[in-house]
Amino acid sequence: MKVSKIDRKGNRREVLLKEYFLTASLLALFKRVGDQAAKATAERAIQATPVKVRY
């Protein structure tokens, strides 16, 4: 399935619909990876325990 896209100058470009789905899925993947990385960092900070140092 093709979608016609017209820019401000009036140029027409036909784009395959799968390009839109690919872009949307990649953005969703990057968002999920970022959320998981932030969650892992927060969990790691909570699990950290202080260590006694002797002089």
Secondary structure, 3 states (H helix, E strand, C coil): CEEEEECCCCCEEEEEHHHHHHHHHHHHHHHHHHHHHHHHHHHHHHHCCCCCCCC
